[in-house]
Amino acid sequence: MTQMIDAPVRVSAIQSAYNLWSLFYGSIVVPMERKPRLRGIELAAIQPHDRILEVAVGTGAALLEMLKRVDKVNVVHGVDLTPGMLEKARRTVAKAGFTNVDLRLGDARSLPFDDNAFDVLFNSYMLDLIPLADMPTVLGEFRRVLKKNGRLVMVNMSKEHGITLWERLYQATPVRLVPYLYGGCRPVLMDGPTKAAGFREVQREFVKNIISSEVLVARK
Ligand SMILES: C[S@@+](CC[C@H](N)C(=O)[O-])C[C@H]1O[C@@H](n2cnc3c(N)ncnc32)[C@H](O)[C@@H]1O
């Protein structure tokens, strides 16, 4: 069975690293992940009046795509752990002329939103930096804030076979450097944890790019 390795990174280390990453993330990393991210948005099948939450908005690449697909008066909500990334997201959407956005600083482990509030929850390249022990909490929060039948879409760094070279390097690197060198990210396989969290109709596909990504859709 293909296993996941752990990501033993602390919240404070992720925030410090991503405040730094925010300076060049949009120009270097975002373009490399464009294809899988757009596939996730396509599978989200966004409707103009959907209530949408993006968790871990980063520099706002997916947020912008979702704003293009909703009604101009429909407010899209977003949350991120890192002030620097959130600031970039604010600039991305403002530059494109969108004002129907609610962006908040927050942690996926404790989302600042009501139960049963959203039709769509989009999350890209975040679970791949979350420690294994925290995955049930995060998925539980995703489930809590989604409406019944709400759609979960997750895009993450992944793998299709065995232990990869990336994982070997990740595990050989001192933990304090992992958020800076790898963004904290290692390949994950989220179908099992998503089913275990109570989601149904879990479907996934792998999108090959420079790295392999898993695009997963499920319903509450
Ligand atoms: C690899 S970046 C991906 C950003 C964006 N989703 C994308 O696809 O470009 C990871 C993002 O997750 C955020 N993040 C990490 N842990 C988080 C958590 N527990 N709650 C919310 N955001 C988190 C980071 O601040 C960073 O913006």
The ligand as an ORCA input file, in Angstrom:
! r2SCAN-3c Opt
* xyz 0 1
  C       1.614     25.954     -0.828
  S       0.684     27.376     -0.442
  C      -0.756     27.194     -1.499
  C      -1.517     28.466     -1.696
  C      -2.701     28.378     -2.651
  N      -3.749     27.564     -2.126
  C      -2.275     27.897     -4.007
  O      -2.711     26.840     -4.469
  O      -1.470     28.608     -4.644
  C       0.087     26.940      1.142
  C      -0.789     28.004      1.770
  O      -1.466     27.412      2.870
  C      -1.480     28.318      3.947
  N      -1.667     27.514      5.150
  C      -0.812     26.629      5.673
  N      -1.331     26.037      6.752
  C      -2.570     26.570      6.907
  C      -3.608     26.373      7.852
  N      -3.474     25.503      8.850
  N      -4.743     27.098      7.714
  C      -4.884     27.992      6.694
  N      -3.930     28.223      5.778
  C      -2.786     27.511      5.876
  C      -0.147     29.032      3.833
  O      -0.140     30.242      4.554
  C      -0.038     29.217      2.335
  O      -0.660     30.393      1.911
*
